């Protein structure tokens, strides 16, 4: 076990899950979500996502993961439920294994702390590691994304969710297919996405640097000052 190696833990918790009457249906949605994450983000996995606590999910990720892309896909896939996400960066104090529930370490502790902070601050995603100024860099990015989402109308929210799912699961953003799936005229699809400047925002999501790259840039800057 490499004690210096850093890992990312993502812990998701369905918002207001106690108010969901169809508990079996919720469980199926969570199982489907985990299966999708494990399929489409498998190169980023250290331990696969699994359902935890009956109303949440958890997985262990490499620091090379594009967490912005992952978070947006997860948000789209779990709809109509809302899920808060806690991201923790740190080491492991146990051996790395395939079952996320059999491991522990700072990355898990920070993910739990991040989830609680996110609930307290009403954040969609919250990130915690051992350096507060580095945490602020990541959290400010997710806060801007949250504020961006908050300005959508219902149709724009629907289009963005389906756009993200189409891109991840089919490898492209076929607007004609989205138009047919949602029964929304293609000109309306294009016009709404243009109004919210989605192309520019999506490119930002797609090219968002990994924690590994941000961390290296941060440490290089820190060492030079």
C-alpha positions as CSV (number, residue, x, y, z in Angstrom):
1,X,0.0,0.0,0.0
2,X,1.3,3.4,-1.1
3,X,0.7,5.7,1.9
4,X,1.4,8.8,-0.1
5,X,-1.0,8.0,-2.9
6,X,-4.2,10.1,-3.1
7,X,-7.7,8.9,-4.0
8,X,-11.0,10.5,-4.6
9,X,-14.2,9.3,-2.9
10,X,-17.5,10.4,-4.2
11,X,-20.4,9.9,-1.8
12,X,-23.9,10.8,-3.1
13,X,-27.0,11.2,-1.0
14,X,-30.6,11.6,-2.4
15,X,-32.0,14.8,-1.1
16,X,-35.2,14.4,1.0
17,X,-35.1,10.6,0.5
18,X,-37.3,10.1,3.6
19,X,-40.1,11.7,1.6
20,X,-39.9,9.2,-1.3
21,X,-42.8,6.9,-1.0
22,X,-41.7,4.3,-3.6
23,X,-38.6,3.0,-1.7
24,X,-38.2,0.0,-4.0
25,X,-38.3,2.3,-7.0
26,X,-35.7,4.5,-5.5
27,X,-33.5,1.5,-4.9
28,X,-33.8,0.4,-8.5
29,X,-32.9,3.9,-9.7
30,X,-29.8,3.9,-7.5
31,X,-28.7,0.4,-8.7
32,X,-29.2,1.6,-12.3
33,X,-27.2,4.7,-11.5
34,X,-24.3,2.7,-10.1
35,X,-24.3,0.3,-13.1
36,X,-24.2,3.3,-15.5
37,X,-21.3,5.0,-13.6
38,X,-19.4,1.7,-13.4
39,X,-19.9,1.2,-17.2
40,X,-19.2,4.7,-18.6
41,X,-16.5,5.8,-16.1
42,X,-14.8,2.4,-15.6
43,X,-11.3,3.7,-16.6
44,X,-11.5,6.1,-13.6
45,X,-12.6,3.5,-11.0
46,X,-10.4,2.2,-8.2
47,X,-13.5,0.5,-6.6
48,X,-16.9,0.4,-8.3
49,X,-19.9,2.4,-7.2
50,X,-22.4,0.7,-5.0
51,X,-25.6,1.6,-3.1
52,X,-24.9,2.7,0.5
53,X,-27.3,3.4,3.4
54,X,-30.3,2.6,1.2
55,X,-30.5,6.1,-0.3
56,X,-27.0,6.9,-1.5
57,X,-24.1,5.8,-3.7
58,X,-20.3,5.6,-3.1
59,X,-17.3,4.9,-5.3
60,X,-13.5,5.2,-5.2
61,X,-11.9,7.2,-8.1
62,X,-8.6,8.0,-9.5
63,X,-7.4,11.6,-9.2
64,X,-7.2,11.6,-13.0
65,X,-11.0,11.7,-13.1
66,X,-12.9,14.6,-14.7
67,X,-15.1,15.2,-11.6
68,X,-17.1,18.0,-13.3
69,X,-18.1,15.7,-16.2
70,X,-18.9,12.9,-13.8
71,X,-21.0,15.1,-11.5
72,X,-23.0,16.5,-14.4
73,X,-23.8,13.1,-15.7
74,X,-24.8,11.8,-12.3
75,X,-27.1,14.8,-11.9
76,X,-28.7,14.0,-15.2
77,X,-29.0,10.3,-14.7
78,X,-30.6,10.3,-11.2
79,X,-33.4,12.7,-12.3
80,X,-36.2,13.2,-11.1
81,X,-34.4,12.7,-7.8
82,X,-31.8,15.3,-6.6
83,X,-28.6,14.1,-5.1
84,X,-26.0,16.0,-3.1
85,X,-22.4,14.9,-3.8
86,X,-19.5,14.9,-1.3
87,X,-16.0,14.6,-2.8
88,X,-13.1,13.7,-0.6
89,X,-9.4,13.7,-1.5
90,X,-6.9,11.8,0.6
91,X,-5.1,8.6,1.3
92,X,-6.2,5.1,2.4
93,X,-5.4,3.5,5.7
94,X,-6.6,0.1,4.5
95,X,-5.6,-2.1,1.5
96,X,-7.1,-1.1,-1.8
97,X,-9.8,-3.6,-2.8
98,X,-12.7,-4.0,-5.1
99,X,-15.4,-3.4,-2.5
100,X,-15.7,0.3,-1.5
101,X,-17.3,-0.6,1.8
102,X,-14.2,-2.5,3.0
103,X,-11.9,0.4,2.8
104,X,-11.2,3.5,5.0
105,X,-8.9,6.5,5.1
106,X,-8.8,10.2,4.9
107,X,-10.5,10.2,1.4
108,X,-13.6,8.6,3.0
109,X,-13.6,10.8,6.0
110,X,-13.2,13.9,3.8
111,X,-16.0,12.8,1.5
112,X,-18.4,12.4,4.5
113,X,-17.3,15.8,5.8
114,X,-17.9,17.3,2.3
115,X,-21.4,15.8,2.1
116,X,-22.3,17.4,5.4
117,X,-20.9,20.8,4.5
118,X,-22.7,20.6,1.2
119,X,-26.0,20.0,3.0
120,X,-25.3,22.9,5.4
121,X,-24.4,25.3,2.6
122,X,-27.1,24.1,0.2
123,X,-24.5,23.0,-2.3
124,X,-25.0,20.5,-5.1
125,X,-21.4,19.4,-4.9
126,X,-18.8,20.0,-2.2
127,X,-15.2,19.1,-2.2
128,X,-12.9,18.6,0.9
129,X,-9.2,17.7,1.2
130,X,-6.5,18.7,3.6
131,X,-5.8,22.1,2.1
132,X,-8.5,24.7,2.5
133,X,-7.3,27.1,-0.2
134,X,-7.2,24.2,-2.7
135,X,-10.7,23.2,-1.6
136,X,-11.9,26.7,-2.4
137,X,-10.6,26.4,-6.0
138,X,-12.7,23.3,-6.6
139,X,-15.8,24.5,-4.7
140,X,-15.9,27.8,-6.5
141,X,-16.1,26.0,-9.8
142,X,-19.0,23.8,-8.7
143,X,-20.8,26.8,-7.1
144,X,-20.7,28.7,-10.5
145,X,-22.1,25.6,-12.2
146,X,-24.9,25.4,-9.5
147,X,-25.8,29.1,-10.1
148,X,-25.8,28.5,-13.8
149,X,-28.3,25.6,-13.5
150,X,-30.5,27.7,-11.2
151,X,-31.4,30.1,-14.0
152,X,-32.9,27.4,-16.3
153,X,-36.5,27.0,-17.1
154,X,-38.0,23.5,-17.1
155,X,-37.5,22.9,-20.8
156,X,-33.9,24.0,-20.7
157,X,-33.2,21.8,-17.6
158,X,-34.8,18.8,-19.5
159,X,-32.7,19.5,-22.6
160,X,-29.4,19.8,-20.7
161,X,-30.0,16.5,-18.7
162,X,-30.8,14.6,-21.9
163,X,-27.9,16.2,-23.7
164,X,-25.5,15.0,-21.0
165,X,-26.9,11.4,-21.0
166,X,-26.7,11.2,-24.8
167,X,-23.1,12.4,-24.8
168,X,-21.9,10.0,-22.2
169,X,-23.9,6.9,-23.2
170,X,-23.9,7.3,-27.0
171,X,-20.7,9.3,-27.6
172,X,-22.3,12.3,-29.2
173,X,-24.8,15.0,-28.7
174,X,-27.4,14.2,-31.4
175,X,-29.9,17.0,-31.1
176,X,-32.3,15.3,-33.6
177,X,-32.5,12.3,-31.3
178,X,-33.0,14.5,-28.3
179,X,-35.7,16.4,-30.2
180,X,-37.5,13.1,-31.0
181,X,-37.1,11.7,-27.5
182,X,-38.6,14.7,-25.8
183,X,-41.1,15.6,-28.6
184,X,-39.7,19.1,-28.8
185,X,-39.2,20.6,-32.2
186,X,-35.6,20.7,-33.3
187,X,-35.5,24.5,-33.7
188,X,-36.7,24.9,-30.1
189,X,-34.0,22.5,-28.9
190,X,-31.3,24.5,-30.7
191,X,-32.7,27.9,-29.7
192,X,-32.9,27.0,-26.0
193,X,-29.4,25.6,-25.9
194,X,-28.1,28.7,-27.6
195,X,-30.0,31.0,-25.2
196,X,-28.2,29.4,-22.2
197,X,-24.9,29.3,-24.1
198,X,-24.7,25.6,-23.5
199,X,-22.1,24.9,-26.1
200,X,-19.5,27.1,-24.3
201,X,-20.5,25.7,-20.8
202,X,-20.3,22.1,-22.0
203,X,-16.9,22.6,-23.5
204,X,-15.8,24.0,-20.1
205,X,-17.2,20.8,-18.4
206,X,-15.6,18.6,-21.0
207,X,-12.1,20.1,-20.6
208,X,-12.2,20.7,-16.8
209,X,-8.8,19.7,-15.5
210,X,-8.6,16.6,-13.3
211,X,-7.8,16.8,-9.6
212,X,-4.4,15.3,-10.4
213,X,-3.6,18.2,-12.8
214,X,-5.0,20.9,-10.6
215,X,-3.1,19.6,-7.7
216,X,0.2,19.5,-9.6
217,X,-0.4,23.1,-10.8
218,X,-1.3,24.2,-7.3
219,X,1.8,22.6,-5.7
220,X,4.1,24.0,-8.5
221,X,2.7,27.5,-7.9
222,X,3.0,27.1,-4.1
223,X,6.6,25.9,-4.4
224,X,7.6,28.9,-6.6
225,X,6.2,31.4,-4.2
